[in-house]
């Protein structure tokens, strides 16, 4: 999907003070570019559950995400257990969604 690739190639940018959360219409548009991702937290976040064959495979996936998050300066909430990793993305400083959340979702989806 062309849009997905373009989104994954973008860089996260720092939110300016007073930046409002993304409007629902725009968030829906962007979410449509990210297969497997869905809204969470009453539309203030997006999430995806990835499944793996073992605990170690799930842990290895998390290890691959960490340097991406650090390089972009945008850190997800990650839950993991035997055979799964669930990622929740939202921009804490604006208590909602920002383009950065969708950029990170696209980058993380490429890791699998």
C-alpha positions, 0 to 999 in steps of 0.5 A, spaced: 500 500 500 503 506 497 500 510 503 502 505 508 509 506 505 509 513 505 507 514 512 513 509 515 518 513 511 516 520 515 519 522 521 516 524 528 515 531 530 515 534 536 508 537 538 508 544 539 504 547 546 497 547 545 497 542 539 490 539 539 488 532 538 487 529 531 480 530 529 476 524 528 475 524 521 483 525 519 484 519 524 479 514 521 483 516 514 490 515 517 487 508 520 485 506 514 492 505 511 494 501 517 491 494 517 490 490 523 490 497 527 484 499 531 482 505 535 482 504 543 481 508 549 475 511 546 478 513 540 484 517 543 489 511 541 490 506 536 492 499 538 494 492 535 496 485 537 501 481 534 502 474 535 508 470 535 510 462 536 513 463 543 515 468 548 522 469 546 519 471 539 514 476 542 520 479 546 525 479 540 519 483 537 519 488 542 527 488 542 526 491 535 521 496 536 525 499 542 530 503 538 525 505 533 521 508 538 528 511 541 530 514 535 523 517 533 522 520 540 515 517 541 514 511 545 509 506 545 505 503 551 507 495 550 504 489 553 507 482 552 506 475 554 507 468 551 506 469 544 503 476 543 505 483 544 500 489 544 502 496 542 498 502 544 500 509 541 497 515 543 500 522 544 500 523 552 502 531 551 495 532 548 491 526 551 489 524 544 492 522 537 497 525 533 500 524 526 506 521 530 502 515 532 500 513 525 507 514 523 510 509 529 504 504 527 507 504 520 514 503 522 512 498 527 508 494 522 514 493 517 518 490 523 514 483 523 
